Amino acid sequence: MSCLGDLTRVRVLHACDQQELSVVELCAVLQIPQSTASRHLKVLSEDGWLTSRREGTSRLYRVDKDRLPPSARKLWKLIEQQCHEDAALRDDDRRLEQVVLARQSRSQAFFASSAGQWDRLRGELFGERLDVVGCAALLDPESVVGDLGCGTGRLTELLAGFAARVHAVDASGAMIKAARQRLRGKDNVELHRAQLEDLPLEDGALDVAFVSLVLHHVGDPGRVFQELGRVLRQGGKAIVVDMQEHDREEYRQQMGHSWLGLSLAQLRQWAEGGGLSLVSYLPLPPDPGAKGPPLFVATVRAGLRRNGTHRLRPLPRPQAGKWTGK
């Protein structure tokens, strides 16, 4: 507990309590040398205040309040209240906002420049079979479907022929513009420009949601799963298609990826945090013509009780070409 007697460490915790940050990002927020940031991160990590995970060549730090003992949570709450008007922390908050915006800008810049050639680029990376993966869901023709992270509307166009209504959501204005051109004449499709962490849909609005090759661009996928838990009806499901974990660091710089693929453990944690149950996970065999990392398809279902009495059953070891779970 004595480690919090240093104001710089309090500033480190304050920033990492709001956003998962790398050492370089933390230096930008606090305006301190990397050696100073690393030293304080080491002390706070060893004392249990911070958790971290490796993402490519970087290590990201955050405050995990669920892992803190009650006494530590109470102490941190008191310190935050006392520092609420501290000028240094307010300046940190403004710089933190700019760091987060810079992350989003890299991703937005990539999509703005690539909207015209995105279909070709995606096909080169992941193969031409991607859009038919969701057909395994066997949509009810009366269903209301969400295509979350719709891009140029390629999957939306397919879904519109099988569902009563499709809500297509994307954060990129360039992608929405391209999707509008593709989907002209589809009167059962509604396009929304919005972040997936804040969906412009009512509670229980969707029977099925497709989240295809977008989570690796999202800074906080846990928030997306919380929104899925809100907008899916009881018993509704989401089909998640994304990259398996990989080490292609260049994707972060060139295409604004926040995550180098997603693991089964991460998906399970995020799903449970959103009140959803992970019922299947299937690593997909790579397309012979694809240049990108291998993909997976997973299914999550709404209806997990939030009182902690329901336990997710363990999934069998995934095998290529076979569904696991129901």
Secondary structure, DSSP 8 states (H G I E B T S, - for coil): -GGGGSHHHHHHHHHHHHS-EEHHHHHHHHT--HHHHHHHHHHHHHTTS-EEEEETTEEEEE--GGGS-HHHHHHHHHHHHHTTT-HHHHHHHHHHHHHHHHHHHHHHHHHHHHGGGHHHHHHHHH-TTGGGGGGGG---TT-EEEEET-TTSHHHHHHHTTSSEEEEEES-HHHHHHHHHHTTT-TTEEEEE--TTS-SS-TT-EEEEEEES-GGG-S-HHHHHHHHHHHEEEEEEEEEEEEB----THHHHHH--SSSSB-HHHHHHHHHHTTEEEEEEEE----TT--S--EEEEEEEE---TTS----------BTTB----
